[in-house]
Amino acid sequence: MLFAPRIAEWALNFGPPEYFVLMVFGLSSVASLSGGSLVKGLMAMTLGLMVSTMGTDVTGVARFTFGIPEMLDGIEFLIVTIGLFAVSEVLLNTNELRGGEVRSVIKHRLFISFREIRDCLGAISRGTVIGFIVGVMPGAGAGIASFLSYSVESQVSKNPERFGHGEIRGVAAPESANNAASAGAMVPMLTLGIPGSGTTAILLLALTALNVHPGPMMFSQHPEVVWGLIAALYVGNVMLLILNLPMVGLFVRLLYVPMRLMLPVIMVICVVGVYNANQQTLDLIFLCGFGVLGYYMRKHRYPVAPVILGLVLGTRMEEALRQSMIMSQGNLLALLDRPIVVVFLVLTVVFLCVPVILKRLRFRGRKVELETED
């Protein structure tokens, strides 16, 4: 609420070239920070961009439709999302059941004491600040915020040896960062039209479908949407607190439902939801295809988030690139005369180099440790 209007005023200086490099920066940061392998992150991002090109482009040319009329509108975002996340999760859990892995519910008291809340206030405050800052960065995500907050909390704690053995601050700090990052990711989505996470990517698509285009002009053209959304976050958090505290016992009971009964129900909901959207059998084929693809990616540690963001931003990136080429009369080097373009290109290179540098530093650290032990 405090930072978004200021960033929106700054973003008014953006033109098509700035938006294009900003989207490139956002995708590269997601690809580089969402997993342990930069190559796998870039491959996932490229896959999302490839899927976004399927269908009819802005000039009316059909691309990658394979002569199928139903594909002229491209592949629905809903199909890709449910397939990669929900169906792949069903397949992963089914594989675990076949392997004999049985998950048990850990019995513990449901509520924490006021003393524990008091002891966690510092961890909650630090996690909130870290989470919001990381969330505002396009593509960083709540996962990075949680790990960073946990690392910071373990370093500032007087008893770091307790972390990993039930230390409640080790839960309070990353969870606070996770929640703050989810709200922080709304800032680039509302002000720049760049989703900061997979959730805001879905929200961006929903707003676009309602002919509301997130960006700096949204604050002047649709102020009721912006401030209504911010007000809904306040009300929603209060309602969640009111609902979750008395109903936590009921929610925990859901964990007792056998997985062999839960998974078919989830699969039926996925199939019915996708089919009701367009009532096309081809959508179900794509759903199964992306479900198998998501299973393979998660099984082999390919990040899924870059696929979603690539799919969401692909069309907008192409449009911004076309407009930039028209402005420069086909000369891409002329775009380097714009300072904001240069800044985001430098940031893109930095973010792509960070995983490589960290990997080499870890390798050198392990090498030094081994030499010391010898």
C-alpha positions as CSV (number, residue, x, y, z in Angstrom):
1,M,0.0,0.0,0.0
2,L,2.9,2.4,0.8
3,F,5.4,1.4,-1.9
4,A,3.1,0.5,-4.9
5,P,2.0,4.1,-5.8
6,R,5.6,5.3,-5.8
7,I,6.8,2.5,-8.0
8,A,3.9,3.1,-10.3
9,E,4.9,6.7,-10.7
10,W,8.5,5.6,-11.6
11,A,7.2,3.0,-14.0
12,L,5.4,5.7,-16.1
13,N,8.8,6.3,-17.7
14,F,8.7,2.8,-19.1
15,G,8.1,2.2,-22.8
16,P,8.0,-1.1,-24.8
17,P,11.8,-1.6,-24.7
18,E,11.9,-1.2,-20.9
19,Y,9.0,-3.5,-20.5
20,F,10.6,-6.1,-22.7
21,V,13.9,-6.1,-20.8
22,L,12.0,-6.0,-17.5
23,M,10.2,-9.2,-18.5
24,V,13.5,-10.8,-19.6
25,F,14.9,-9.9,-16.2
26,G,12.0,-11.3,-14.3
27,L,12.1,-14.6,-16.2
28,S,15.9,-14.9,-15.9
29,S,15.7,-14.3,-12.1
30,V,13.0,-16.9,-11.7
31,A,15.0,-19.4,-13.8
32,S,18.2,-18.8,-11.9
33,L,16.8,-18.7,-8.4
34,S,14.0,-21.3,-8.5
35,G,16.2,-24.4,-8.4
36,G,19.7,-25.8,-8.0
37,S,20.5,-26.0,-11.7
38,L,20.6,-22.9,-13.9
39,V,20.3,-25.0,-17.1
40,K,17.2,-26.7,-15.8
41,G,15.6,-23.4,-14.9
42,L,16.4,-21.9,-18.3
43,M,15.0,-25.0,-20.0
44,A,11.8,-24.8,-18.0
45,M,11.5,-21.0,-18.8
46,T,12.0,-21.8,-22.6
47,L,9.3,-24.4,-22.5
48,G,6.8,-21.9,-21.1
49,L,7.8,-19.4,-23.8
50,M,7.3,-22.1,-26.5
51,V,3.9,-23.0,-25.2
52,S,2.9,-19.3,-25.2
53,T,3.6,-19.1,-29.0
54,M,1.1,-21.7,-29.8
55,G,-2.0,-20.4,-31.5
56,T,-2.7,-17.3,-33.6
57,D,-0.3,-14.4,-33.2
58,V,-1.2,-10.7,-33.3
59,T,-0.9,-10.6,-37.1
60,G,-3.3,-13.5,-37.6
61,V,-0.8,-16.2,-38.4
62,A,-1.4,-19.6,-37.0
63,R,1.7,-21.1,-35.3
64,F,2.2,-24.6,-34.0
65,T,-1.4,-25.6,-34.4
66,F,-0.7,-28.8,-36.4
67,G,-3.8,-28.2,-38.4
68,I,-6.1,-28.6,-35.4
69,P,-8.8,-25.9,-35.3
70,E,-9.2,-26.1,-31.5
71,M,-5.6,-25.0,-31.1
72,L,-6.0,-21.6,-32.9
73,D,-6.6,-20.0,-29.6
74,G,-3.6,-21.6,-28.0
75,I,-3.4,-23.8,-24.9
76,E,-5.5,-22.6,-22.0
77,F,-3.5,-21.4,-19.0
78,L,-5.8,-23.4,-16.7
79,I,-4.9,-26.7,-18.4
80,V,-1.1,-26.1,-18.1
81,T,-1.4,-25.0,-14.4
82,I,-3.6,-27.9,-13.3
83,G,-1.6,-30.4,-15.3
84,L,1.8,-29.3,-14.0
85,F,0.8,-28.8,-10.4
86,A,-2.3,-30.9,-9.5
87,V,-2.1,-33.9,-11.8
88,S,1.7,-34.2,-11.4
89,E,1.2,-34.2,-7.6
90,V,-1.4,-37.0,-7.9
91,L,1.1,-39.0,-10.0
92,L,3.9,-38.4,-7.5
93,N,1.8,-39.5,-4.5
94,T,0.5,-42.5,-6.4
95,N,4.1,-43.6,-7.1
96,E,4.9,-43.3,-3.4
97,L,1.9,-45.4,-2.5
98,R,3.0,-48.1,-5.0
99,G,6.5,-48.0,-3.5
100,G,5.1,-48.8,0.0
101,E,5.6,-45.3,1.5
102,V,2.9,-44.7,4.1
103,R,2.6,-41.3,5.6
104,S,1.5,-41.0,9.2
105,V,0.0,-38.0,11.0
106,I,2.2,-36.5,13.7
107,K,0.1,-36.0,16.8
108,H,0.9,-32.8,18.7
109,R,-1.0,-30.1,20.6
110,L,-2.8,-27.8,18.2
111,F,-2.3,-24.5,19.9
112,I,0.8,-22.6,21.0
113,S,1.1,-20.8,24.2
114,F,1.4,-17.0,24.7
115,R,4.9,-17.4,25.9
116,E,5.9,-19.1,22.6
117,I,4.2,-16.2,20.7
118,R,6.2,-13.7,22.8
119,D,9.4,-15.5,22.1
120,C,8.8,-15.5,18.4
121,L,8.0,-11.8,18.0
122,G,11.6,-11.0,17.0
123,A,11.7,-13.9,14.5
124,I,8.3,-12.9,13.1
125,S,9.5,-9.2,12.6
126,R,12.7,-10.2,10.9
127,G,11.0,-12.7,8.7
128,T,8.4,-10.2,7.7
129,V,10.9,-7.6,6.6
130,I,13.1,-10.1,4.7
131,G,10.0,-11.7,3.0
132,F,8.6,-8.5,1.8
133,I,11.9,-7.3,0.3
134,V,12.5,-10.6,-1.4
135,G,8.8,-10.7,-2.6
136,V,9.1,-7.3,-4.3
137,M,12.0,-8.6,-6.4
138,P,10.4,-10.0,-9.6
139,G,10.7,-13.7,-9.7
140,A,12.4,-14.3,-6.4
141,G,9.4,-16.0,-4.8
142,A,8.4,-17.1,-1.3
143,G,10.7,-20.1,-1.3
144,I,13.8,-18.0,-1.4
145,A,12.4,-15.7,1.2
146,S,11.7,-18.7,3.5
147,F,15.2,-20.2,3.2
148,L,16.9,-16.8,3.6
149,S,14.8,-16.0,6.7
150,Y,15.6,-19.4,8.2
151,S,19.3,-18.9,7.6
152,V,19.3,-15.4,9.1
153,E,17.3,-16.5,12.2
154,S,19.7,-19.5,12.8
155,Q,22.7,-17.0,12.7
156,V,21.2,-14.4,15.1
157,S,19.9,-17.0,17.5
158,K,21.7,-17.6,20.8
159,N,21.0,-21.3,20.5
160,P,21.6,-22.2,16.8
161,E,22.1,-25.8,17.6
162,R,18.4,-26.2,18.4
163,F,17.4,-25.4,14.8
164,G,16.4,-28.5,13.0
165,H,15.3,-30.1,16.3
166,G,12.0,-28.5,16.9
167,E,13.0,-24.8,17.5
168,I,9.8,-22.9,17.1
169,R,11.6,-19.8,15.8
170,G,12.7,-21.9,12.9
171,V,9.1,-22.2,11.9
172,A,7.9,-18.7,12.8
173,A,10.6,-16.9,10.8
174,P,10.3,-18.7,7.4
175,E,6.5,-18.8,7.6
176,S,6.4,-15.0,8.3
177,A,8.7,-14.5,5.3
178,N,6.5,-16.7,3.2
179,N,3.4,-14.7,4.0
180,A,5.2,-11.4,3.5
181,A,6.7,-12.4,0.2
182,S,3.2,-13.4,-1.1
183,A,2.0,-9.8,-0.4
184,G,5.3,-8.3,-1.7
185,A,4.8,-10.1,-5.0
186,M,1.7,-8.1,-5.5
187,V,3.8,-4.9,-5.9
188,P,5.5,-5.7,-9.2
189,M,2.3,-7.3,-10.5
190,L,0.2,-4.2,-9.8
191,T,2.8,-1.6,-10.7
192,L,4.7,-3.2,-13.6
193,G,2.5,-6.0,-14.8
194,I,5.3,-8.5,-13.9
195,P,4.1,-11.4,-11.7
196,G,6.5,-11.9,-8.8
197,S,5.3,-15.5,-8.2
198,G,3.2,-18.3,-9.7
199,T,0.1,-17.1,-7.7
200,T,0.4,-13.5,-8.9
201,A,0.8,-14.9,-12.4
202,I,-2.6,-16.5,-12.1
203,L,-4.0,-13.3,-10.7
204,L,-2.5,-11.4,-13.6
205,L,-4.2,-13.6,-16.1
206,A,-7.6,-13.3,-14.2
207,L,-7.4,-9.5,-14.3
208,T,-6.4,-9.5,-18.0
209,A,-9.4,-11.6,-18.8
210,L,-11.6,-8.9,-17.1
211,N,-10.0,-6.3,-19.4
212,V,-8.0,-4.9,-16.5
213,H,-4.3,-4.7,-17.4
214,P,-1.9,-4.4,-14.4
215,G,0.7,-1.7,-14.8
216,P,1.4,1.9,-13.8
217,M,-1.7,3.2,-15.5
218,M,-3.9,0.8,-13.5
219,F,-3.7,3.1,-10.5
220,S,-5.4,5.9,-12.5
221,Q,-7.6,3.9,-14.8
222,H,-8.8,1.3,-12.3
223,P,-8.2,2.7,-8.8
224,E,-11.2,0.8,-7.5
225,V,-9.6,-2.5,-8.5
226,V,-6.2,-1.6,-6.9
227,W,-7.5,-0.4,-3.6
228,G,-10.3,-2.9,-3.5
229,L,-7.7,-5.6,-3.9
230,I,-5.5,-4.1,-1.1
231,A,-8.6,-3.8,1.2
232,A,-9.5,-7.4,0.4
233,L,-6.0,-8.5,1.7
234,Y,-6.7,-6.8,5.0
235,V,-10.2,-8.3,5.4
236,G,-9.0,-11.7,4.1
237,N,-6.2,-11.9,6.7
238,V,-8.6,-11.1,9.5
239,M,-11.2,-13.6,8.3
240,L,-8.5,-16.3,7.9
241,L,-7.5,-15.7,11.5
242,I,-11.1,-16.0,12.7
243,L,-11.8,-19.1,10.7
244,N,-8.5,-21.0,11.1
245,L,-8.2,-20.7,14.9
246,P,-11.4,-22.4,15.9
247,M,-11.4,-24.8,12.9
248,V,-7.8,-26.0,13.0
249,G,-8.9,-29.2,14.6
250,L,-11.2,-29.9,11.7
251,F,-8.6,-29.1,9.1
252,V,-6.1,-31.5,10.8
253,R,-8.7,-34.2,10.5
254,L,-8.3,-34.1,6.7
255,L,-4.9,-35.6,7.1
256,Y,-6.5,-38.8,8.4
257,V,-8.2,-39.4,5.0
258,P,-6.4,-42.2,3.3
259,M,-4.3,-41.1,0.4
260,R,-5.8,-43.9,-1.8
261,L,-9.2,-42.2,-1.4
262,M,-8.0,-38.6,-1.6
263,L,-6.1,-38.9,-4.9
264,P,-9.0,-40.1,-7.1
265,V,-11.2,-37.3,-5.8
266,I,-8.5,-34.8,-6.7
267,M,-8.2,-36.2,-10.1
268,V,-11.9,-36.1,-10.8
269,I,-12.1,-32.5,-9.7
270,C,-9.2,-31.7,-12.1
271,V,-10.8,-33.4,-15.0
272,V,-14.3,-31.9,-14.4
273,G,-12.9,-28.4,-14.0
274,V,-10.8,-28.5,-17.2
275,Y,-13.6,-30.0,-19.3
276,N,-16.2,-27.5,-18.1
277,A,-14.1,-24.6,-19.3
278,N,-14.5,-25.3,-23.1
279,Q,-16.1,-28.8,-23.1
280,Q,-13.4,-30.1,-25.5
281,T,-11.9,-33.6,-25.3
282,L,-8.6,-32.2,-26.6
283,D,-8.2,-30.2,-23.3
284,L,-8.3,-33.5,-21.4
285,I,-5.5,-34.9,-23.6
286,F,-3.4,-31.8,-22.9
287,L,-4.2,-32.1,-19.2
288,C,-2.8,-35.6,-19.1
289,G,0.2,-34.6,-21.2
290,F,1.2,-31.7,-19.0
291,G,0.5,-33.9,-15.9
292,V,3.0,-36.5,-17.1
293,L,5.4,-33.7,-18.1
294,G,5.1,-32.1,-14.6
295,Y,5.7,-35.5,-13.0
296,Y,8.9,-35.9,-15.0
297,M,10.1,-32.4,-14.2
298,R,9.5,-32.7,-10.5
299,K,10.9,-36.2,-10.4
300,H,14.1,-35.0,-12.0
301,R,14.2,-31.6,-10.1
302,Y,13.2,-29.3,-12.9
303,P,11.5,-26.2,-11.5
304,V,7.9,-25.8,-12.6
305,A,7.4,-22.0,-11.8
306,P,9.5,-20.8,-14.8
307,V,7.1,-22.7,-17.1
308,I,4.1,-20.9,-15.7
309,L,5.7,-17.4,-15.8
310,G,7.0,-18.0,-19.3
311,L,3.6,-18.9,-20.4
312,V,2.0,-15.8,-18.8
313,L,4.7,-13.4,-20.0
314,G,5.4,-14.9,-23.4
315,T,2.7,-13.1,-25.3
316,R,3.4,-9.7,-23.6
317,M,7.1,-10.1,-24.3
318,E,6.5,-10.7,-27.9
319,E,4.2,-7.7,-28.2
320,A,6.7,-5.5,-26.4
321,L,9.5,-6.8,-28.7
322,R,7.5,-6.1,-31.8
323,Q,6.8,-2.5,-30.7
324,S,10.5,-2.0,-29.8
325,M,11.6,-3.2,-33.2
326,I,9.2,-0.8,-34.8
327,M,10.5,2.1,-32.7
328,S,14.1,1.4,-33.5
329,Q,13.4,0.4,-37.2
330,G,14.8,-3.0,-36.6
331,N,18.0,-1.9,-34.9
332,L,18.2,-3.6,-31.5
333,L,21.5,-1.8,-30.6
334,A,19.6,1.5,-30.7
335,L,17.7,0.3,-27.6
336,L,21.0,0.5,-25.6
337,D,20.7,4.3,-25.7
338,R,17.9,4.0,-23.1
339,P,19.4,3.9,-19.5
340,I,16.7,1.7,-18.0
341,V,17.2,-0.9,-20.7
342,V,20.9,-1.1,-19.9
343,V,20.3,-1.3,-16.1
344,F,17.9,-4.3,-16.5
345,L,20.2,-6.0,-19.0
346,V,23.1,-5.8,-16.5
347,L,20.8,-7.1,-13.7
348,T,19.8,-10.0,-16.0
349,V,23.4,-11.0,-16.5
350,V,24.1,-10.7,-12.8
351,F,21.2,-12.9,-11.8
352,L,22.2,-15.5,-14.4
353,C,25.8,-15.5,-13.0
354,V,24.8,-15.7,-9.3
355,P,24.0,-19.5,-9.3
356,V,27.3,-20.3,-11.1
357,I,29.3,-18.2,-8.7
358,L,27.6,-19.7,-5.6
359,K,28.1,-23.2,-6.9
360,R,31.8,-22.5,-7.4
361,L,32.1,-21.0,-3.9
362,R,30.5,-24.0,-2.4
363,F,32.8,-26.3,-4.3
364,R,35.8,-24.4,-3.1
365,G,34.5,-24.4,0.4
366,R,34.1,-28.2,0.4
367,K,37.5,-28.6,-1.1
368,V,39.1,-26.5,1.6
369,E,37.3,-28.5,4.3
370,L,38.5,-31.8,2.8
371,E,42.1,-30.5,2.7
372,T,41.8,-29.3,6.3
373,E,40.6,-32.8,7.4
374,D,43.5,-34.4,5.5
